[in-house]
Amino acid sequence: MADSGAEGGPLPGSETSPGPAAPYRAALALSSGPLRAVATLLLGRRRRAWQASPTVVLPGYSPCTSHISIHANISEHPPGKAGDCGVVALELRSVDLQSAKNNQEHHTQEMGLQRLIVRRSQSFSIQLHFNRPFHSKKDSITFVAETGPAPKELLGTRATFLLTQARQGNGWSASDFTVQANSLFVSLFTPPSAVIGPYSLKMEISQDPSHSTTHPLGNFILLFNPWSAEDDVYLPSETLLQEYIMMDYGFVYKGHERFITPWPWNYGQFEEDIIDICFEILNKSLYFLKNPSKDYSQRNDVVYICRVVSAMINSNDDSGVLQGNWGEDYSRGVSPLEWTGSVAILRQWAARGGQPVKYGQCWVFAAVMCTVMRCLGVPTRVVSNFRSAHNSDANLTIDTYYDQHAEMLPTQKRDKIWNFHVWNECWMIRKDLPPGYNGWQVLDPTPQQTSSGLFRCGPASVKAIREGEVHLPYDTPFVYAEVNADEVVWLLKDGQAQEILAHNTSSIGKEISTKMVGSDQRQNITSSYKYPEGSPEERSVFMKASQKMLGVRRTSSPFLDLLGSGGAVGHPAQLHLHLTRKPEWGQDLLLKLHAQRVADRAHPRGPIHLVVGFCAQTLLHNGGTREPLWRQKVHLTLDFGEDIQWPLSLPYNNYRNKLTDEKLIRVSGIAKVEETGKSMLVLKDISLEPPHISIEVSERAEVGKALRVRVSLTNTLSVALSHCTMVLEGSGLINGQISNDLGTLVAGHTIEIQVDLYPIKAGPRQLQVLVSSNEIKEIKGYKDIFVAAARAP
């Protein structure tokens, strides 16, 4: 019930503080004789006690607890002086930050209930217990919230606000209070533009302009609030919020556009220490180190936070979280393929004082950034772009080179086409852009290009990318090229470009994928990034973007001349490569060449003679290749309308011990038409499938109750898997990781492991299992598990 009458109404100016000695003075004024003598003695003792102990002592106070007892005050005057009305001074005895209740209401309960973690633009309540009832007409209370190394109101890192009955405006406020005996329940409100981060909260009590008492109330953490329509990260869908904020596991999509593999990942953003590590990341950024106060003052801006985090996930410029490694020697760290979640990475980084963790590649960078951004309260998802261009010279062309023997050649250029590349999308309002570009924004923490001097990328509006508005910040031209660049394939002879084998306008930016909301399925979001390939809208946007990006170079660009000429001429035959059986590592790969004679301008009729050279090479993640591991040459004669199917066999011994962890092979063929001297290119990329992990959970999962999990793996390969290790991880199911050495798994044999888990948290959870061996680094499986709350005893 709200305070009213003598204890209610609007807060007037503060009055004189009577001080804790008021009862003794009252006794002295009303008594005589022996009673007066006793009162005088008590008053004297009270004064001497105050004079002897002017310092603050708060035993039992901890910033991590939600309830504290106050044992002393910081005071500017000796207690004991009564006001004009003889009212006892208001003294704070204890504080309850009501962390459990507030965290539930602010969707932070998964981070724990012991300390206060709230979201901006939403009220939270605290309980203050005094020595007497609070009187709003006589007692004046001011709250002070501070964050950062040198809090200042002008920087937005310090807020001072009076206790009032009703909230006014959208700033910091303390209002809607109720009085129950000696307790005061207060609703505190943080503005939607507040700086995020750890705060200290203090309270000043005054009953006289010259007399006040200051009490520390505790600490709290303030996060972005995607549930609030006033916040720049507002996402108006509870279903989407459950997916992009509350879901602590998901999938990263890897592999090849034709062999997309879901890679389960434990984001773990609600693990107890992760939120502290997230702010530690911000505090090790170059911006903080250069000017801590200014950096803190800008932490109300989600765009600023995104750019700082994007730079800090990699370690190219700073003490970032991860060190990249795109080679094949991971002996000084952990192979990127062996990570199963973000928690171990972030904890290792923090435990070693900010030393970069070895090693990461694009999917690891993006998954860790997803953890950090979801933890801070920004809706975030992980996105994979298959055949992703790295166009360093911004000419919207990626050149690929082959020799006359069908070998894909290395290039000195930095341009490349990754088999896949992984980045993030964060949801936000872009006040720095014209209207219409809110929503999903691309953020890429993988260190590919610098942006304003640091290795980072974004936020770039997905809508701007789709419309070719490459002039809009940040790094939109680079992301546009990743999904829209054209590929030109050249035939080289004696180091010189001899002819164009192909001009592909639709080979880059394929199967752009993310996890489907509320499902383990993959969602294709390519249409969010570009219009349908080859459509008039897509080519129109491409020309608009190319003109903006090439600028003055446009008039002399051989790429645009090629584009205008219509590309390569037709060929007198069509060539295709097909697999004749499922490719499995450890077996010969069986293919067939399908050749068909068709009419063209130069040779509308009659037979043609083809000399087809084939080459197989290990395909690297960055789109490059290793030296050839197999070659073959075929001579064909094709008459008009004739079909030929020619068998090809790539023996296992040719590729054994020559593949990378991705287990990808590119088979290339270049056919020279003897009648014209022109050449044709045919390609086939092959992904070798690893064995499958089986995970079974028979019992009902319940918090604190043993849950038996059976994991089995059958080696379906024709060779043994040596030095096998198994790692289990899953937030809410396991605290950290569980590792097992499995030894050698002989070909055709099965190994089964039984593990008892004791689930920690209720709700939907995911168990991730990784088996690594010398032969295959990434055999992954997962099991979705719903954990019931513990039953009442």
N, C-alpha and C positions, 0 to 999 in steps of 0.2 A: 504494500500500500504506500503510495507516494506521500512524502512529508508535506503537511499542509498546516494552515493556521499559524500558530506561534513558531512552528518548525519548518514552514513551507514558504512558497513564494519566490520571486526572483532574488538573486544574490545581491544585497546592497554592498556598500563599501565596508571594508574590514573594520573590526572594533578592537579595543584594547584587550590584549591577552591577559587574563587574570593570573595565569601561572599555576603550577601545582601546589603552591603554599596557601592558596585561597582558603581551604578549610581551617587551617590553623589561625589565620587572621580573623576569620569569622568567629572562631571560638574566643579569641583574645578580646574582640570587641564586645561580646555579649556576656562575658563572665567577670567574676570578681573573686577575691580571696584565693583559696587553695586552687580552684579550677583555673583562675587566671594565671597562677604561677606555673601550673602544668603546661598550659598552652604556650606560655612564653618560652619554657624550656624546649618544647617540641619544635617551635619555630626556629629557635637558635640552632638546634641540631640540624634542621633541614637546610638552613643557610650554609653552615659549615660543610655539610656533605656536598652540596652543589659546588662550593668554591674549591673543594679538594678534588673533584672529579669532573672537569670541564670537557673531557674528550668523549668520543663516541665509542661504544662497545656494542657490537651486534653479534654475539655468539649464536651460532646456528643458522646464520644467514648464508645462503648459497644462491648464486644466480641461476642455478639449474633447477631449483625447487619452486613449486608453485605456491607454497605456504610458508611464511616466515613469521617469527615472533620478534617484536621490537623490544629491546632491553634498555635502550637509551635514546636520547634525541640530540640532534645538533641544534643548539639554541643560541640566539643572539642576546638573550637576557636571562638572568637567573629566574628559575621557576619559583612559584610561590606567591607572585603578585596577583591579586584578584582585580578583575575589571570593575567598572563602575557598578555593574549589576551583581558583582560577587559571584559570577559563574566560573566554575572550575575550568582551567585551560584544557583544551582538547588535546589528548595525547594518543598517538597511534600505538596500539599494543600488538597487532598482528595483521598480516596481509594474506589473502588467498587469491592468487591469480586465476583460479578456476581453469587450470590448463586442460583438464580432461573434457570439460563441457565446451570450452571455447574451441579446442582443436577439433572436436567432432563437428561443430557448426561451421568451421572454416575448412573442412575437408583436409585436415593435416593430421588426423588421428593415426594414420599409418606411420608417421614419423615418431610416434611415441606420445605419451600422455603426461610425462613428468615435467616437461617445460613448455612454456607458452609459445606457440607458433601460429601466427594469424596472417590473414590476407588483407591487403589494403582495400579501402572503400567498403569496409564492413565492420560493424560494431562488435566489440567483445566486452565482457563484463568482468569486474573484479569485486572482491569483498574486502572492505576495510573494517577492522574491529578497533574501537576506541575505548577510552576509559569511561566515557559517558555518551549519551546520544548526541548525534550531530545536529546542530541548530543552524539552518541555512541563513538566518538573519543575523547571526552573531559570529559564525565561523566561516572563514574564507579559505578555500582550498584551491591551490594552483598546481597543475601537473606539468612536468617537464619531461619530454622525451628527447633523447639524444642518440646520435649514431655517428660513427667516424672518429678520426683522431683529433679533430679540433672543431667541435660542433658549433655552428653559427646559424642563426635564424635566416640571415640573408642567403645562405647557401642551401637552405632547406634541410639541414642536418640537425637542427634543433628546433623544437616546437614548445611553446609555453601557452597553456590554455586553462582558463578558469572553469571551475565546476558550476554549471548552470542547470536549471530545471529542464530546459528544452534545447535541442540542438539547433543551431543557426548556421546556415550556409553549408559548404562542403569541405571545410577545413578540419584541422585537429579539434576535437571537442571531448568534453566529459559532461555527460548530461543524463537525463532520465533516471535520476537516482531515487532510491527508496531507503527509508530508515526502518530498521527492525531492532528495537532495543538499542544496544551499543554498536550495532553493525550498520555500515553504510554500503549499499550495493550501487555501483556506478557503471554506466555504459560508456566505454571509450570508443571513439571513432577516428579512423585514420583516413586522410583524403586519398582519392584515386591517383593523385600525382605525387604521393609520398615516395621518398627514397626507400628502396628495399634494403634489407640487411638486419644485423643484430642491433637492438636498441637497449638502452638503459632507461628505466622509468623512475622518476622521483616525484615526491609530493611536498609542497610547502604549505604549512598551516599558519594562518595569521588571524589574530583578532584585534590587531592594532597595526597601523602602517609601519611602526618602528619595531615591531616585535614579530618574529616568524620562526618557525621550526621546520627543518628540512629532514625528510625521511626517504631513504632508498626503498623502493617497492619491489625491485627485481628487474629481470631482463626478459625481453621477448624478441622474437624474430619476425620480421615483416616480409611478406612475399607478394608477388603479382597476384591478381585476382581475376581469373578468366570467368568467374561466375558473376561478376559485377558489370553491369552495362556501362558504368562510368570509367572502367579501366580500359587501357589501350589494348589489352590482350583478351577482351571479352569475346567469348565463343558461345553463341546462343543456342546450345544444344547439349542437354545432359548426356545423351548417348555419346556424342563426340568428346565431351569432357572426360567421361569415364575411360575412353580409349586413349586420348592424347595427353591427359594429365595423370589419371589414377592408375592406368595399366603399367605394371612394373616389369613386364616381359613382352617380347614380340619377336619379329623376324626381320632379318636382313636378307635381301634377295641377291644371290651371287650367281656366277657361272657364265652362261652364254645366252644370247637371245633365244636360241632354240633349246637350251638345256638349263632352264632357270631352276635354281635350288634354293629352297627356304632354309635359312641359317638361323636357328633359334638363338635368342640373346636375352640375357638377364640384365635389364636396365637397373633395377634395384635402387631407384631414386629415393625410396623411403627407408632404406637402411639407416640406423640411428645416427651414424656419424657422417653420412653423405652430405647433408645440408651444410655442416660446418666446413667440409672440404670444398664445397661449391664456393663459399665466400672466401676461403683461403685462396682459391684460384683467382678470384677477382683481386685479391690483395697482393698477388705476385705479378700482376700485369705491369707492363711498362708505364701505363697511364697512372697507376697508383704510385709506383715508385718515383715518378717524376713530380707529381703534384697530388698527394693523398687527398687533401681537402676538396680539390676540384673534381677528382675522380669520384669521390663519394657523392658529391652534389649532383652528378649526372646519372646516378644509379636509379633515378626515377624514370629514365627513358629506356624503353625496351629495345629500341634500335641501337642505342649505345651499348647496352648490356650484350646484345647479340654480337656486335662487332668485337667487343673485348673477349668474349668467350670463344668466338671463332678463331681468334689469334692465339688464345691460351691453350687450346686443346692440342695444338702442335707446338713443337719446341724450337722451331727454326729461328725465332727472334728473341726468345725469352725462356724463363724457367717453366715452360709449358708441360702439359701432362704426358704427351707421347712423343717418342722419337720415331720418325718414319724409316722404313727400310724396305726397298723394292728389289733388293738383291736376293741372294739365296743363302747367305751366311747369317744365321741367327744365333750363333754359338755364345754371344755375349748377352743374350737376353732370351726372350720368348718369341717364337714364331707367331706372326699375326694370326695364323690359322688355329693356334692353340688357345686363344682367349675364348671364353664362353660367356663373359659378361663384363660390365663396367666396374662393378664394386671392387674386385681385386686390383684392377688398374688404379683406380682413384685412391684406394687405401695405401697401395705401395708408393704412389707419388707423395702422399701426405706424410707417410712414415719416414721417408727418406729426405724430408725437408725440401720438397719441390724439385728433386732430381728427375728428369724425364724418364719415363718407363720405356723399356725396350721390348718389343717393337710394335709399331702400328702400320696399317695400310688403310685405305679409304673407308672400309666398312667399320674398322675399329674406331677411327677418328669420329665418324658420324654417330656411331652407337653411343660413345662416351658423351658426345655433345647432347644427344637426346636425353641422356640421364640428367645432365646438369640443367638443361633448360626446363624439363618437366619438374625437376626438384624446385627450381626458382618460381614456377607457376606459369610458364609460357607453354601453351599447347604446341606440341612438337611431334613430328613423325620422321621416319627414316625412309629415304627415297633412293631407288636404284635406277640408273640410266644405262641401258645396254647399248654397246657401241657408242661410247661417249667420247666426243672429240676434245682434245686439248689443243686449241688453236692459239698459240702464243703470239703470232704476228697479226691477229685480228683481221685476216683477209677472207675468212669464211671458207677456206679451202684447206683440206688435208690431203697431202700428196703421199701416195704409196708407190713403192718401186719393186719391180720384178726383173730378173734377167731372163735371157732366152731359154734357160733351163728350168724355168718355173720356180726358182728360188726367190723367196721374199727377202729383200735386201735391207740392211740397216740404213738409217739416214742420220745425217749430222744435225738435222733440224730438231727443234724441241717439240714440234707438232707430232701428235700421235693419236691413235684411236684406241682407247682402253676397251677391253672386252666388256667391262662394266665399270661404272663409277658410282659411288654412293655419297649422298649429301643429305642435308636436313631441310625440312620445311618447318617454319615457325609461323604461327597465326598471330596477326597483329593489325592494328590500325596504323597506316603510314601518313602521319600528319605532315611529313616532309615532302610528300608527293602530291600531285594534283588529285582531285577526286576520282575514285574508280579503281584505285590500285591497292585497296586494303585486302586482307585475307592472307593466303599462304604466301610466304616469302622464302626464297632459297638462301640457306646458310651453308657454307662449305668449309669445314675446318682442316681439310686435307691441304697441305702446303704445295699448291701448284703455281700460283701467281701472287705477286704482292698487290695489296690494295692500300693506298695511302702509306706506303712504306713498310707494311707488315704483311706476312703471309696469312691471309684470311680472304674470305669471299662472302659478300652479301651484307645485309639482306637485299635481295633482288626480287621484285614483285613477279610472281608467276604470271599474272595478267599482263604485265608489261612485256614479258618474254614472248607470250603468245601473240601480242599485237605488234611486236617488233619495235617497241619504244625503247631502244637501246641507249638513249641519252639519259634515262632516269637512273638515279643511284639506287643501290651500289653494285658495281661490277656486272651490270646487266649484259653488256656486250659479250663478256666471257661466258656467262651461262647460256646466252642465246646460241653461241657457237657450239657449245657442248651438245645441244640437241638439234641443231639445224644446219651445221656446216655441210658442204658438199664434199664428196670424196672423188679425187681424180687418181686413177691407177695408171702408172706409166711403165712402158717397157724400155729398159735400159740396155744399151749395147756400147761397149768400150767407155762406160762412164757417162754416156750422153743419152738424153731422153730421145728415143727413136719414134715412138708412137703412143697414142692414148689407147690403153686397153679397155678402159671403162670410165664413164663419168656418172657417178651415182648420186642422184639428188635425194634419195630416200634411205640411204644405208646407215645414217647416223641418227642417234636419238630413237632407239627402238625399245618397245615394251617397258616404258617408264613405269615403275612398279612401287607399291607400298602395301603394307598389311591392310586388309579389309577391316572395316570397323566391326567389332563384335564377332570376329570370325578368324580362323587360322588360314583363310584363303588369301590369295594374292589379288590385288586390285590394280588394273591397268589404268593409269592416269595420264597417258600420253596426250589425250585430247585437251588436257588442261594447259599443256605447254605449246601446242601447235595445232593448226588446222590440219585436216587430212592430207597426207602426202600427195603431191601432184595436183591438188585442187587449186582453182584460181586464187582462192584466199591465201593459201599457203605460199604460192609463188609471188603473189603481190606483197605479202608481208616480208618475204625474203628479200625482194628487190629493195623495199623501203629500208630494211635494216642494213643491207649491204651498202647502200648509198650513204647512210649515216656513218657507218663504221669505216668505209674506205675513204670518204671525204675527197680530197683533191687527188688521191691516187686512182679514183674511179675511171678517169678518162684513159689511163694507160694500163689498166689491169688486165692481164691476159686471162685471168679467171672469168671476168665479166664478158670478155670477148668470146671465150669458149661457151659461156652460158648462152649468149645470144646466138651462137652459131648452131645450136641444137645438139652439140656433143658429137659422139662418135657415129660413124656410118654403120649401116646394117651389115650383117654377116651372112654367108651362104649356108651356115649350119648352126644348129643349136646344140649345146653341150650341157650335160648335167651329171653330177656325181651323186650316187645313192649308196647307203649302207644296205647290205643284204641280210645282216643279222645284228642283234643288239650288241653294241660294243662293250666289252668288259675287260678291265685291266687284267693282264696275265694271259690273254688269248690273242690269236691272230685277228687282225681287222680285215673283214671282207667287204669290198666295194664293187660297184660296177659303173662303168661310163656309159651313159645313154647319149648317143649321137644321132641327130636327125638332119637330113638334107632339106633345106628350105630355099625358096627363090629369093634372090636379091638382084639389085640393079646390074651389077657387074656380071653375074653368072646366073641368069634366070633358069637355065636348063643345063643338063649334062652333069657328068660326074666331077667330083673334086677329090683332091688328095690331101690328106692331113698328116702331119707329123706332130704327135702329141707327146710332150715331155712332162712327166709327173715328178713332184717333189713333196716329201712329207717333212714337216718341221714342228718342233715343240712350240706351242703358242703360249706366250707369256701374258701375264695379267695386263701389262701396259700396251698390249697390241703388237709388240715386237716378237721376233722368233729367234730360235737357236739355229746352229748349223744343221744342214739336212741330215736326216736319219734314214732316208729311203729315197731311191730314185727309180724311175722306170720310163721306157720310151715305147710308144705304140705307133704303128703306121696304119692308117685307115683310108679306104676308098669308099666314098659315099656317092651313090647315084641319086637322082632327083626323087624325092618321096621315100627314100630308104631310111630304115631305122637299124642301128647297130647297138647291141649291148655287150660291152667288153668287160670281162671280170678282172679285178685287181685284188691283190693280197698284200697286206702289210704285216710281216711276221712279228711276233711278240719280241723276239730277240733283237729286232732292230730298234725298238723303243724302250726296252727294259733298261732301267737305271738312267734314262735320258730325259725323263719328263720332269716338270716342276710339280709342286704340290697341287696345282690346279688340275693336272691330268688332262690337258687339252692338246690336240694335234690338229694342225692345218695341213690338208692335202691340197696342193695347187697343181693346176694343169694349164699349160700354154700350148695351143694348137696353131701351127703355122700352115696357112693355106698356100700350097705350092703354086697354084695358078695366079694368085694375086700378090703373094709375099706379105700379106697382112696376117695379123695374129689375133687369137681369141683367148680369153681367160675363163677358166672354170675353177671354182673353189668349193671345198667341203671342210667344215670345222667339226671335229669329233670330240665329244666329252666322254671319258671313261668312267663308268659308274662304280662307286665303292660298295662294299658289303653293307647290309642293312642292320641297324640296331633294333632290337625288340625290347620294349619296356612294359612290364605288367605290374599293376597295383590291384591286389585282390580285395583288401579290406576297405572299409569306410574310413576316410581320412578325418581326423579330429585333432584339434589343438592339444598338444601335450601328450597325445597317445601314440604308441609305437605304430608305425606304418611300414609294412614290409614291401620292399620294391625289388623286383627281379629284372635284371638286365642281362640279355643274352645276345651274343654275336656269333654268327656262323661265317667262317672264312670261305667264301664262294670262289676265291681266286685259285689259280693253279700253283701259287707259290705261298710259302709261309709268311706270316706277319710277325716280325721280330721286335722285341722290346716294346711290347704293348703296354700302354697306361690308360687308365680310365679316370675321368674327372666328372664329378656330379656337382651341380650348382642349381640354386633356385631360391630366390628371395621368399621369405615366409615359410620355407620348407627346411632350409639348411642355413646355419650360421656360418657363412664363408663357403668353403668347398670341402668335398670329400674326395681323396685320391686313392687309387689302388694300382699296384703294379701287377700286370697280368702275365708277364713273360712272353713266350712265343706261342702263337696260334697257328698250328699246322694247317695246311690246305685241306679243306673239306671238314674240319673239326669245328665244334661249337664250344664256347665258353660261357658259363652263366655265373653271375654274381648276385648275391642277396644282401641287401642293405636295409637296416631298420632306421627310418627317419622319425623325428619327433617334431611335427609341424609347429611353427611358432605363431603364425597368424592365420586367422580365418579368411575365407573368401577364395576366389579363383586364383590358382597358382600354376606355375609351370616348372617342371623338372627338366633340366638340360643335361645331356650326357654326351661327353666327347671321348672317343677312343683314338689315340694316336699310336703310330708305329713308325719304324724306320721307312717302311715302304709307302704308307699312306698316312698323311698327317691329319686328315679331316674326315673321320667317320662320326657323324653327329646324329643324335636322335633326341626326341623330346616327348613329354607326356603331360597333358593338361590334367590337373588334379584340383578338385574342389574340396576345400578344407572346412569342415563344420566347426562352429564354436564349441569350446569345451562344455561338457554337460555339467549341470549344477550338481554338487555332491549330495 
